[in-house]
């Protein structure tokens, strides 16, 4: 299991939409995350509030 998961701020009311896009649930952290094989931009509406550019966040 990777320690570099990109966790989302997805409310319960939107969990089905996140799941349809391929989001996964981490039962230990109790948060949705973007799997490594998915496009993080597809989940932009749930990015944590302090992330405005994924490349800056990842240090690219």
C-alpha positions as a printed Julia matrix, in Angstrom:
60×3 Matrix{Float64}:
   0.0    0.0     0.0
   1.33   3.41   -1.0
   1.9    6.15    1.56
   1.55   8.8    -1.13
  -2.19   8.64   -1.66
  -3.89  11.8    -2.84
  -6.78  12.19   -0.41
  -9.93  14.09   -1.26
 -12.39  16.25    0.62
 -15.45  14.47   -0.69
 -18.65  14.82    1.34
 -20.81  11.77    1.93
 -23.55  13.19   -0.29
 -21.16  13.08   -3.28
 -19.55   9.71   -2.6
 -21.36   7.94   -5.44
 -20.09  10.45   -8.0
 -16.55  10.08   -6.67
 -16.86   6.3    -6.8
 -18.14   6.39  -10.4
 -15.03   8.35  -11.41
 -12.88   5.62   -9.88
 -12.25   7.09   -6.43
 -11.44   4.62   -3.7
 -12.3    4.61   -0.01
  -9.56   4.23    2.61
 -11.31   2.63    5.56
  -8.45   3.34    7.97
  -8.14   7.05    7.13
 -11.9    7.3     6.51
 -11.27   9.35    3.35
 -11.66   9.04   -0.39
  -8.49   9.03   -2.49
  -7.48   9.03   -6.15
  -5.93   5.74   -7.27
  -2.55   5.99   -9.02
  -4.02   4.93  -12.38
  -6.7    7.66  -12.38
  -6.46  11.25  -13.58
  -6.42  13.5   -10.52
  -7.91  16.36  -12.53
 -11.16  14.36  -12.77
 -11.48  14.79   -8.99
 -10.6   18.5    -8.85
 -13.89  19.47   -7.21
 -12.81  17.48   -4.13
  -9.16  18.48   -3.93
  -8.22  19.68   -0.45
  -8.77  23.42   -0.03
  -5.07  24.23    0.07
  -4.36  22.68   -3.36
  -4.93  24.89   -6.4
  -2.39  23.35   -8.77
  -1.59  19.65   -8.63
   1.91  20.16  -10.06
   2.81  22.6    -7.29
   1.37  20.19   -4.72
   3.42  17.3    -6.1
   6.56  19.39   -6.53
   6.66  18.94  -10.32
